């Protein structure tokens, strides 16, 4: 009897955890209902799960739901992020591009670490940003190589509309219908790219919704599913994403189409070996998402001589420098990573047909050799690179660092932050220490901000590449999605002391305490720059945009 009671309690807890995982969808306008946790038998009735065994289905079941949506519900909008894949059971979903001239962002462009991508720094030039008369970027324009995204807005004082995203490659003004059996959304959810279409239900629909954690497990478990999803990626988004990378931006559409059929898509688990030093270098790799670290033998072990991020390539050293015998470094994924593998013959053809790309590959190759040599001569640099990859520092566009050798603990940085933000400081003066530097719990303004994924209103958003990830409190519904997703504890929920009004839409908010997500915004709207830095009387607070700057501070070379 006791065992039965305990089993019952466990079942209840799992159901509560399941509902909590999907709770942000309860308030979605147009969502009719969402399922309880599906049983193994229920999952097996769905074609997408038919080939998996019972144990595996039980494992992924918390990441799967079935949702019923009413006709004309907007499921996704252009330019934002998603952590779901969708499988149509009943009904039809229409996907379409609203275009630059509309009030949502059109197209998508990846976010590159331009400070380290030699090709990107010269061949890749971001389009000019369209601006309003007051100097602010127009919605739908491209700023610094990324999309300026429209966010949900209030319709009247007590109504908030919702948004999300998906991925597709459609020309402006075109539309496509997706019916039973179709899968969509998986490309953006696994690679972290901003999306390029709006999706709307063309009829009442029943959709299977799969969180990215479950999707990764499914793709790894089933070769058939991996092939199916890879083919969808080739058809829908690969061409656009290739053209938007620094390496292939200048190539013709004909070349890109031919390239699509001659490459392999590689999905890596955390710490997976991609290539091993000494083995034949038979391909070049392009990083679609995630980070890759390059390791070389040193003493009795290995050291991290460099790292690669989105848009960067692996193999230019081995291809461009004559006389090298095999891979010069072992490459391992840091966390989950998605790569494009390009055969050696295709790379050689590219260099022959595009001389400018050959020149840029030379520059990148020499930079890789320089980085590796510097790391081997300065082991502390290699050790710091390893730490930075593990801790997420490599993600940061703007990391707050305090020199503890000069800091008097006066707390003026926190006081200035509070004074700038209506008495509410946006960071905590505690965190990890690296040598003489303290990294407080303050937003890194990441290059690939996971906090943006799944925000139901788009309240948390990126204002531009290399700039600010900020929260629009007017449309934040206090769901805690961003705070829960931030790996660095840099977002906290703030109780406003008020409740949502009785006529609020969505209705699920009515009468509830109103909370908002609170985080560093780099004092972006003040005109004076980060107050934490400018108000430090000792001049020991810094904002750092790269690992190179961090290393300079550690060494005292500032």
N, C-alpha and C positions, 0 to 999 in steps of 0.2 A: 504493500500500500504506500509506504514511504517513497519507494522508487517511482510509483505512478504520480504521486504528488510532485516530486522533484522534476519529473519529466514534464508535467503540466506547467510548472513554473518556468522551466527552460523554454518551452514552446511559447509561452506568453511573452517572455523577454525577447525572443527572436522576432516575434511579430511586432513588438514595440520598436525594436531596432530597425526592422524593415520599414515600418511606417515613417519613422524619423528620417530614414535615408531618402524617402521620396516626398517628404512633407512640403518642400518648396513648390511642388506641383499642385498641391491641394488648392492653392489660391489662383491658379492660372485661369484667366478668362477663356471660356470655351471648352474647358475640361469637364466632361460629364461625370466620369468616375475613373478611379484607378484601382487596380486589383489588390487584394491581400497577397501575401507571399504565395507563389505558385508551388504546387507539389511536383514531385518528379513526374508523376503520371500526366499532369496537365502540361508540363514542359514538353514531354515526348509527343504530345498531340500536335505540336507546332513543328512544321517541316524543318525549320532552322536548327532545331535541337535533336532531331530524330537519331542522329548517328552517335550521340554521346551516351556514356554509361551512367547508371543511376548515381554512383558516388560523385562523379563529376558534376552532374546536374544539381545535386544537393548542395555542392560547394558554391556554385555560381548563382543559385536561386535568389539570394538577397540582392543581387545586382540586376534582376529582371522583373519587369512589371508589364501588365497589359493595361493600356489606357484607352478610354473611349472619348473621342473629341466630336464636338458638334460641327456642322457645316460652316465654312467660312471663318473658322478659327485660325488666327495667324500663329503658326507653330514656331517660325524662325524668321529673323531678319538678317540683312546683310551686314557683314563686317565685324561680328563679334565671335564669341568662343562657345564651345559646347563640350560636354563630357558624356554624351549619349550617342548610341547608334539606334536606328529605327528599322523595323521590319513591318511592312504593311500586311495586315491580316484581312481587313475588309475596308472597302471604300477606296477613294483616290485622293492623293495629295498633289497639288500643283506647285511647282517651283518656278520662279521667274526672277529676272534681274530688273530692278527699278531704275538703275543707272545713276550716273553722276549728277544729272540734272534734277533728281528727285531729292526727297528729304532723308534718304538713307544712304549709307556708303555703298559704293559700287566697286567691284573688283576686290582683290586682296593682294597684299604684297608682304612677303616675310620680313621679319625683323632680324637684321644681321648685326653682328659685333663688328662694326666697321673699323673700330680701332685696331683690330687684329687681322682682319681679312684684307690682305694686300690687293687681291683682285677687286674686292668691293670698294676699296678706298680710291681706286682710279677708274675702273671701267664702269662701276655702278654709281650713277648719279641720281639722287632722288628727284622726282618731279617737283616743280614749284608748287607751293601750296596756294590754293585759291583762298582769298580772304574777304571778309565783309568790310564795310566802310570803317568799322571800329578796329580793324586789324585782327580780329579773331578768325581762325580757320572756318571756312564754310563747311557745313555738313556735307559729306559726300566727297570732299576733296582729299587729296593725298598729301600728308605732311611728313617730310623726312623719311620717306620709304615705307610708311605704314598708313593704314586707313584711319581717317578721322571718323569715328563712329557716332551715329545718332543714337541717343539713349531714349528709353521710355520717358514720357513726359506726363505731367498732370493734365487731365482734360477737365477743366474746372478745378475748384479747390479741393474736392474730395474724391477724385478718381485717378487711378494710376493704371496705365496700360503695361502689358508685359511683352517681353521679347526673349528670343533665344536664337540659335543659329544652326546652319547646316552647311554642307559643301557641295558645289556643283560648278561646272564650267559652261556657262551659257552666254551668248552674245546679248548685249543690251536690247531689251524689248522682247526677247524670246522667252518661251515658257515650255515646260515639259510636264507630263502627267505621269505619276508613279502609282501603280496599282498593286493588287495582292501579289506577294512574293518578292517585291522590291525591297532592297536594303539601302538606307542612306544615312548620312551623318557620321559614318565611321571614320572618314578621312580626317576631318578636323578633330574629332575626339581623341584620336591616337597620335596625331602629329602636332597639335597645338597651333595650327595655322588659323588666322582669321578667315571667316567664310565669305562666300561671294553671292549668295542668293537669298531670296525670301521664300518661305514655304507656307502654304495655306491649304487647309482641307477643302477639297472640291465637293465633298459629300461628308456625311457622318462617317467617321473612321474608327477602326480598332487597330491600334498600333502596339507592337511589342517594343519596349524601351529597354535598352541594355546599357548599364553603366560601363565606363571604359575598363575598369578592373576586370569585370567578367568578360568583356570583349577580347581583351588581351589573352586571357586564358583560353578562350574558345579558338582564337586564331592559331595559338601555339599547339593546341591539342589536335586540330583537324586540318590536314593538308588541303582537303577539298574546300573548306571554308576560306582558308588563307588564299587559295587560288582565285576563288570567287570575289573576295574583297579586293585583292590586288588588281583583278581585271576591271572592276568598277573604278578603281583609282586611276588606272591607265586611261579609261574612257572619259572620266569626268574632270579630273583636276591635274593630272601629271603634266600635260603640255603647258598649262598656265604657270604652274609652279616652277617648271624648268626655265621658262622664259623670264621669270622674275628672280632667278638666282644670278649673282654676279657673273658666274662662269659662262652662262648661256644667254645672257640678256641680248647680245648682239646677233644671235643666230637667226636664220630665216625660219619661217613656219615649216617649210619643206624639210629642213634639217631636223627640227624638233620632232616632227611626225615620224621621221625615220629613226630618230634616237629612241623614241618611246617604245619601239618594238625590239630594241636591242639592248635593253638594260634589265637588270634584276632588282626587285624591291626586297630589301633586307630589314627585318624587324629583330631588334636585339633585346634580350633580357638584361637586367642589371649585371654588370661585371662580366659580360660575355666577350670572349676574344673574337675580334673581327679579322685581324691579320696577325701573324706571328713573325717576329724578326728572323731573317734568314731564309724564309720561304719565298717562293717565286712571286714577284709582283706582277700579277696578270690582269689587274684592273685598277681603276681609280674609283674612289668612293666620295659621294656628295652627302653631307649631313642634312637630312630633312628636319629632324627635331632631336632634342636631347644634346648630350655632351659626350665626347670621346676623348680619352686621355691617351697620350703617346708615351710609352715606357721604353727605356733602354737599360741594358745590363749595367750594373754598377756594383763593384766589390762583390759581395755574396748575394746581392739581390737586384732589385730594379728601382729606378727612380723615374718620376714623371717629368719628362723634359718639355712637354707642351700639352695643349688641349685644343680641341676643335669644337665649335658650336655651329648653330644653324647657318647654312649657306656656305660653310667652309669645306675644303676638299682634303682628301687623304690620297697621296700617291704622286703628287707633283715632283717631289724630290727624286723618287725612283724613276720617274718617266723622263725628267728633263736633264738630269745630271748623268753624263756618260760614265760607264765603267762600274756602276753600282751593281752588286750581286744580291738581289732579293730585297725584301723589306728592311729598312734601316731601324724601324721601331716596331714594337708590339702595340697594337691598338685595342683598347678595351672600352666598352660602353660604361658610362658612369652610372646612370639609371637606365630607364627604358629609352631606347633610341631608334629612330627610323632613318635608313640610309638608302641611297640609290647607288647600285654597283654598275659601273660603266666599263665594258671590256676594253682591253688595251688597244685593240685595232680601231675601235670607235674614237678613242682619245687621240690616237695618232692622226686619224682622218680630220678630227676637229682642229688640231694644231696646224695641219697642212692647209686647210681651207680657211682658217681664221687666224692669220699671222698675229693680230693684236692679242688674241687670247694666249697664243704661245708666249708672247713677251710677258704677259701678266703672270702666267704660270712660272716662268723663270723667276720673277720677282718673289712670288710666294715661296718657291723652292728655296731660294737663298735666305729668306726670312726664317723658314723652318730650320735650316741648318744653323743659322745664328742662334735661334732660341735653344736648340738642343745643346749647342756648344756652351752657351752661357749657363744652362742648368747643370751641366756636368762639371763645370768649373766652380759653380756656386751651389753646393748641395742644399744649403738652406733655402734657396729659391725653389728648387725642385720639391722639397718637403712642404713649403708653403703652398705651392700649386696643388699638391695632393690634398692638403687641408681645405683649401679654397673650394675644390671640387666637391669634397664631402659635405662641407658646411653650407654650400650655396652662395658663397661670396662671389663666385664667378658669374652668378646671375645678375649681380647688381649693376644698375646704371647710376645710382647715387646712394652710396653707403655712408652712414654717419660713423665716424671714427674719432675717438678722443685719446689724445696722448696723455697717458697717466703719469708720465714723468713731470709734466707741467701742470696737470689739473690739480686745483686746490679743493675740489669737491664743493664749490660754492653753490652749485645747482642753478646758476644763472641761465644756463642753456634751457633747462626745463621751465623755469619761470618765464623766459622770453617766449617759449613755445606756447605756454598757457595764455599769456597776455595777447598773443596774436590770434588765438583761437577761442575767444570768449571764455577764458578761464579753464579750458580743457586741454591739458598737454597731450600731444599726439605721439609721444614716445616715453619710454622708461629708461632711466640712466642706469641700466644694468644689462649684462649680456656676456658674450664670450670674450675672452682675452687672447690676444696674439702678440707675444712679446710685450712691448710697452703700450700697445693699443687696445682700447676697449671698443667693442662694437655693440652699442646699445640696441635695445629692441625697438628699432625704428625701421619703417618700410625701406626695402632695398630698391624699390621701383624696378622690378625685375624685367629682364629682356623678354622672358616668357612667363608672364604672371599667371599662375594657376588660380589665383583668387578671382580672376575674371570669369573663369569657367563656371557656367551654371547659374550666374546671377539672374534671377527671373525678370528683373526690370532693367538691367544694364546700369544700375546706379553706380557700381564700381567700374571704372573705365580708364582707358589710356588716352591721354590728351595729345600724345605725339611721341615719335621714336626718340629714345634717349631722354625723355622728359618725365612726365608725372603720371603715376597711377593714383587716381583720386576718387573720392566718393561724393556723389551728388545726394545730399541729405534730403532733398525735396522728394526724391522718388525711392529712397531706401526704405524697405518694409521691415527691416530688422530680422531677417530670416536666419542670420548668422552663417550663411553659406560661405562667404568670403573668409570670415574669421576662422571657420573650421578648416578651410583649405590651405590657409597660409602656413607654410612649413616653418616659419621663423617667428611665430607668435607676435607679429607686428600689427595685427588688427584686433581691436577690442570692441565689444558692444557697449554702447553708452545709453543709459536710461535717460530719456528726455524729460521725465516727470509728467508727461501727458499721456492721454489715451487717444486711440483712433476714434473719429466721430461716428455717430450711429448711422449716417448715410454714406459711409465710406464704401468705395468699390475698389478692389474686390471685397465682397461682404465678409470674408473670413477674418478681416482685420478689425471689424467693428467691436469697439469696447475693449480691445486689448491694449495693454501698456505699450507705448510707442518707444522703441529702441532704434538706434541707428548705428551703423558701423563707423568706427572712428580710427583714423590712421594718418600718418604723415602725408602732407600734400606739398612738401617743399616750399610752403608759403607762396604757392604759385600765383595767387590772386592779390598779393600784397604789394608787389613791385619792388620789394627790398631784398629778395632772396631769403634763404633759410635763416630764421631768427636764431636757431640754435648755434649757428656758426658766427653770425655777425655780432651776437651779444656776449660771446665768450670773452671775459676780460683778460684771460691769459693767452688767447689766440691758439688754444690747443684743440679746438673742435674743427673737424674737416669733413667735407663731402668728397667722396672718392668715386670715380667713374670707371676704374679699371684695376686689374691686379697689379699692373706696372706702377700705378700711383701708390697702391697699398704697400708694395715692396719698398718704394722710395721712402715712405714714412717710417717703415720698420727700420730701415737702415740709417735714418736721420738725414737722408739726402733730399731735402726739400727746399 
